[in-house]
Amino acid sequence: MVHRRRPFPLRDNTLHSLIFVARLVLGFLVIVVNTLVHATPLLLLALVKFVVPLPPFRRAVSRLLIVLAERWIAVNSALMGSLARVSIVVTGLDGLARDGSYLVISNHQSWVDIPVLQSVFNRRIPFLRFFLKQQLIWVPVLGLAWWALDFPFMRRHSRELLERKPHLRGKDIEATRRACEKYRELPVSVMNFVEGTRFTPAKHARQNSPFRHLLLPRAGGIAFVLDSMGGQLGALVDVTIHYPCGRPTVIDLLGGRVREVVVDVRHMPIDDALLTGDYIGDERFRERFQTWLNGLWNEKDDRLDAASAPSS
């Protein structure tokens, strides 16, 4: 007798593929519509803010822009929870406040990190401003929205370029200070991915990183932020993001393949010794600052190691 394999696995796989594509398309459409609905008035208000130079008026418009941005994020977060079915497990949010000002740092594993962080902190602390590469200002709609919301755009100069063009040294510091000046009148959360780029095994090997789950931290960016506005910042918020099923893509997120994200939040006062030094000109201060940051990264590496360990 010939036993024929029943075709249920094929049907099951086909069904799962169709559900994945349907979620992906629907999620993309909802995000596009949500972006247009919120970005259009946001950009119009930003234009009015740019044209009218009165400081009290501009402060009022800035508050309204943040309200629009928080609603924008709230819809995206609801999408992650319902359509994409993402469960975000968060610890350590107690003690944070919307009227405080924070320097927020995090490891960086995926583009999914950004909507995760926005979902976790939206309306819990002041609106997150990310340091963005200058090229991202050309992203359709989003680039102008980020500009309107006073996101800092940075030009990153490689060591090789600085050696060829020494006059560029210090330009990043000036840009950081100009960006931070905009935040002096309102509570703010300045977000920095300290590794400077997303983690991949290839980058990890190329750096010869001493950390098991992390790239080397770059201290310069947060040193410049603390130098520019350290007196305004009430605390450091250190975030560790872990994906139990592996580093996802945005397509994985929209298609419902990211079932769980673990986010560990730790906040601590900023040591006054980190606020009173010249990171560029003072070698001892620079070494002390880097030692402090490497210590944080060792602790983060241990937390990721524990989170990645198979449960018994």
Secondary structure, 3 states (H helix, E strand, C coil): CCCCCCCHHHHHHHHHHHHHHHHHHHHHHHHHHHHHHHHHHHHHHHHHHHHCCCHHHHHHHHHHHHHHHHHHHHHHHHHHHHCCCCEEEEECCCCCCCCCCEEEEECCCCCCHHHHHHHHHCCCCCCEEECEEHHHHHCCCHHHHHHHCCCCEECCCCHHHHHHCHHHCCHHHHHHHHHHHCCCCCCCEEEEECCCCCCCHHHHHHHCCCCCCCCCCCCHHHHHHHHHHCCCCCEEEEEEEECCCCCCCHHHHHCCCCCEEEEEEEEECCCHHHCCCCCCCCHHHHHHHHHHHHHHHHHHHHHHHHHHCCCC
